Amino acid sequence: MLMVDIAGWDSTFGYSAWAGNLKQEDSALIRLLRDAGAVPYVKTTVPITLMNLETRSDLFGRTTNPHKATHTSGGSTGGEGALLAFGGSRIGVGTDVGGSLRIPAHFSGVYTIKSSFGRFPMSGSGSGQEGIPPVYSPMARTLEDLGTFWRAAGRKVSLQYIRPWHGLWRTLVRSGEQS
């Protein structure tokens, strides 16, 4: 779960300067998944700024392909793809704009499906992706596991999980327009 905010963990975008900046609360998607019984236990490697076809950064180093270490795991969700292929998890979550889930899934031999924009709640997630909005989507070891995620996280979402005012407030504070 790379750019999904989880309370007590950082969301770095691969920037070393953002390491150790622990999030105060879970994102909407994490709250929804916890309520469905999920247990987030690891965040995986990402390249600097995410938008890269290889997962490499000064903070994490290079994430290699789980099947052949001389090859890339893909990017930008290469850490999640590698973890799934190694059997370290059954289901993961990543963000996708132009192949960030689909490329690592192909390289690592796992499954993913890119959801449509707004399918899963994005509120409470890492700032820095406002210019090119991504979508959250699952990665999994099997098609059945993708279905499990879809049933758990794709159910009707209420304001219990979506807090749109959080993102708006961050944007206003950054631009200096708050009153």
Phi, psi and omega in degrees: 000091189284290185260027176264118182292130177232127182306131178089358180237158177267162173231104195261342189057018181083000179277127179295330180295337181267356180293139178086357177274088188286138180283145183274335181213162178287148172290168181303317182295320179294319176301315180298314180293320177300316179298333178275358177107001180290152178233092177295130183225355181203147168246142188254170186290150177219155175280163177302131181065005178071311191286081181208149180273002176226144180265097181212136176205162175294332182285315186253343187083206183256131174265121184266166179293134182292344181260336180205108188298342178278356181249162180279156174271357183087178181203162009264355180263036183295327178295319179292316178299317179295316179301314180297315181296326178285350181087016181281350181199160177264322184222142175224168179233139176216178176248151182218135171238300185234028178126007185298339173258318188291322180293309177298325178297317178297313182294328185261352178077033177243181186250148172205165172213129180279121179282166174280159182299132179087358182296319177242144185295136180253349186297145181080014181260168184310129175287159180115352180247022183289325184293322178231089187293127178270179171239145170280140176209156180274156166235148182204164180282334181223162175296325179297321178294323174300318178298321177300313178299312184301318179292321183285314186266343183269003179292170182301129184256132180252179177296348174301327182256329182260122178237078188298335181292337178296310180295321179297315181298316178301319180294317180294320180296317180296322184274355178077020183262004181288154181241000000 
